[in-house]
Every structure is written in C-alpha cells, then in structure tokens.
Amino acid sequence: MTYEQFRNVLYGLSETIINLGGILTGAAIIYYGFRMAFARENESAFLSARKGLTWAILGGLVIFGVWTIINTIHGAVDSLG
C-alpha cells in the first residue's frame, strides 16, 4: 500500500465515522426534543431531557470541530504534494 492509498483510506474512514456521528447526533437531538415535549409537568423528566439535549448539541459541536480539523489537515497535506 502506497502512502497515497493509505492517506485516502484514512481520510475516507474518518469521513465515514464523522458522518455516522452526525446522524447519531441528529437522532439524539430529535429523541431528547420529543422527551422534552412530552415531559409536560414532570420536572425531573424535563430536566433529564434537557441535560440529554445539551450533551447531544455539545457532541454535535465536537464532531463539527473534528471535521474542520481533519479537512484542514487534509487540505494542507494535499497542497504539499
């Protein structure tokens, strides 16, 4: 396996993992959003759903940050040769 092939496989694998993470983040946001909506007057269920929604959004931000870093590094390496 050449360096080019290894780099392309690694980049493709990271993109697949990030895409899967984005899908899971979207699903978690929808799930916790519904839990918040149906919590109604149950304060503990509402707080639990809000905590889950907060973590889902933070996870999405982390995934976006990782995607940005990977694409920046990939672009820099491509420009080097």
C-alpha positions as CSV (number, residue, x, y, z in Angstrom):
1,M,0.0,0.0,0.0
2,T,1.4,3.3,-1.0
3,Y,1.3,6.5,1.1
4,E,-1.4,8.0,-1.2
5,Q,-3.6,4.9,-0.8
6,F,-3.1,4.9,3.0
7,R,-3.9,8.6,3.3
8,N,-7.1,8.2,1.1
9,V,-8.2,5.2,3.1
10,L,-7.6,7.0,6.4
11,Y,-9.5,10.1,5.1
12,G,-12.4,8.0,3.9
13,L,-12.6,6.2,7.2
14,S,-12.6,9.4,9.2
15,E,-15.3,10.9,6.9
16,T,-17.5,7.8,7.4
17,I,-17.1,7.9,11.2
18,I,-17.9,11.7,11.2
19,N,-21.0,11.2,9.0
20,L,-22.2,8.4,11.3
21,G,-21.6,10.7,14.3
22,G,-23.6,13.4,12.6
23,I,-26.5,11.1,12.0
24,L,-26.5,9.9,15.6
25,T,-26.3,13.4,16.9
26,G,-29.3,14.4,14.8
27,A,-31.2,11.4,16.1
28,A,-30.3,12.2,19.7
29,I,-31.4,15.8,19.3
30,I,-34.8,14.6,17.9
31,Y,-35.1,12.0,20.7
32,Y,-34.4,14.4,23.5
33,G,-36.5,17.1,21.9
34,F,-39.5,14.7,22.0
35,R,-38.7,13.7,25.5
36,M,-38.8,17.4,26.5
37,A,-42.0,18.0,24.7
38,F,-43.8,15.1,26.3
39,A,-42.3,15.7,29.8
40,R,-45.1,18.3,30.4
41,E,-45.4,18.8,34.1
42,N,-42.9,16.1,35.2
43,E,-39.9,18.3,36.2
44,S,-37.4,15.5,36.7
45,A,-38.2,14.1,33.2
46,F,-37.9,17.6,31.7
47,L,-34.5,18.2,33.4
48,S,-33.3,14.8,32.3
49,A,-34.3,15.5,28.7
50,R,-32.8,19.0,28.8
51,K,-29.5,17.5,30.0
52,G,-29.5,14.9,27.2
53,L,-30.3,17.6,24.6
54,T,-27.5,19.7,25.9
55,W,-25.0,16.9,25.6
56,A,-26.3,16.0,22.2
57,I,-25.7,19.5,21.0
58,L,-22.3,19.6,22.5
59,G,-21.4,16.3,20.9
60,G,-22.5,17.8,17.5
61,L,-20.2,20.8,18.1
62,V,-17.3,18.5,18.9
63,I,-18.0,16.4,15.7
64,F,-18.1,19.6,13.6
65,G,-14.8,20.7,15.2
66,V,-13.1,17.4,14.4
67,W,-14.5,17.5,10.9
68,T,-13.0,21.0,10.4
69,I,-9.6,20.0,11.8
70,I,-9.5,16.8,9.6
71,N,-10.4,18.8,6.4
72,T,-7.8,21.5,7.3
73,I,-5.1,18.9,7.7
74,H,-6.1,17.0,4.6
75,G,-6.1,20.2,2.6
76,A,-2.6,21.2,3.9
77,V,-1.2,17.8,3.2
78,D,-2.7,17.8,-0.3
79,S,-1.1,21.2,-1.0
80,L,2.3,19.9,0.0
81,G,2.4,17.2,-2.6
